[in-house]
Amino acid sequence: MKKLIIPVFLVFILISCGGGDDTSPAGVAEKFSKAMYDQNIEEAKKYASKESAQMLDMIGSMMSMMPDSAKANQPEFTFKVVKDSVAGDNAWVWTETKEGEVGEAITLKKEEGEWKVIFSKN
């Protein structure tokens, strides 16, 4: 399970400034990422697919075990979209890391007409 938490944090914490409107794939990815950065699981669930939202409860319980010192030393949240791609009901949003590199894509799908972030435990 630790293998899941570390990549999720790295993807969502080490991203730099930007985003789109609130309902675009980039906008939803940014809101989800910000909620995860803030460790606000209930807010993150609003932007996650149904399957991913179920996993967030488990991730949230693990996040609650983090020492306060680790929470206090987080870098400032920034989000910069490098590119995005939409194909039907699927979308991908690539962001820039603090090191100026392109990070892993945030994958989204449409659920009931709204973009939702999806992720797996792989």
N, C-alpha and C positions, 0 to 999 in steps of 0.2 A: 504494500500500500504506500510505503514511503516513496516508491518509484513513481507513483501517480502524483503525489503532492508536490514534489520538487519541480517536475516539468510544468505543472499548472501554474505554480508561483512564478517560475522563470518566465514563462510566456506572458503572463499577465502583469507582472511587476516591472520587468525590464523593457517595457515598450515606451516609445516617445510620442509627443504631441500631435493632435489633429482630430480626424473623425468626420462624420457626415451628419445628415439630419437624423432626428431621433428614430425614424422608422426605417432608414436605409440599412443595409447590412453593416456598413461601417459604423453607423450611429448605434446600432444595437450591440455590436462588438465592443464599442467603447464603453457603453453603459454597463455591460456585463463585466468587462475588465475592471472598471472603476469599482464596482460593487465587490468584486473578488479582492481587489487591492485593499479596500476598506474592511474586508472580512465581514461584509454584510450579506450573509447567505440568503436571507429572505428576499433581498433586493435582486441578487444575482439570479434567483429562481425565476423572476419575472421575464428574464431575457434568455433563459435556457430552454432547450427542448424538454419534453416530458421525461424522456429517459435520462437526460443529463441532470434535470432538477432532482430526480431521485438520488443520484450520486452526490449531490451537493450537501445533503444532510450528513452523510458519512464524512465528507471532506470537512464540513463545518465542525464536527465533533473533534476531528484531529487538529484543526486549526485552533480550537479552544484550549488545547494542551500546550500551545506554544508559549514560552515564557514572555512576560510583558516586555522584557528588554529586547527581544527579537522584534516585537511589534513596533517598538519605539524607534528602532534604528532603520526603518524602511526608507528607501530613497523617495523623493517626490514623484508622484504619479504623473506621467506624461503619456501621450498617445499620438503617434504620427502614422497615418496610413500611407504606405508606399504604393500599393496598388490593390485593386479589388476586381473580382470577376463574378459574374452571375450567369448561370446556365439553368434556365427553367426555375425550379424550386430549390436550387442549391446555390450557395454563394461562398466565396472565400475572400478573406481580408488579410492582407499581409501588412505587418507593421515593422517599423524600424526599431531596433534595439538601441540602448544608450550608447553602444559602441558604433552606431551608424550602419550596422548590418541589417539585412532583411531577416526578420524572425520567421518562425513557423506560421503557416496560415491558420487563421481562426476560421473554422468551418461553420456555416449556418445553413439552415433549411427553413422553408416556409411551413408553418403549422397554423392551420385555421386562418390563413391570409397574413400572418405576421412572421417576420424573420426571427429565428431563435438560434442561439449558439448550441452547437452539438460538440461533444468530445467523448472520447472513449478512454478506457483504462489502459490502453496499449502504450 
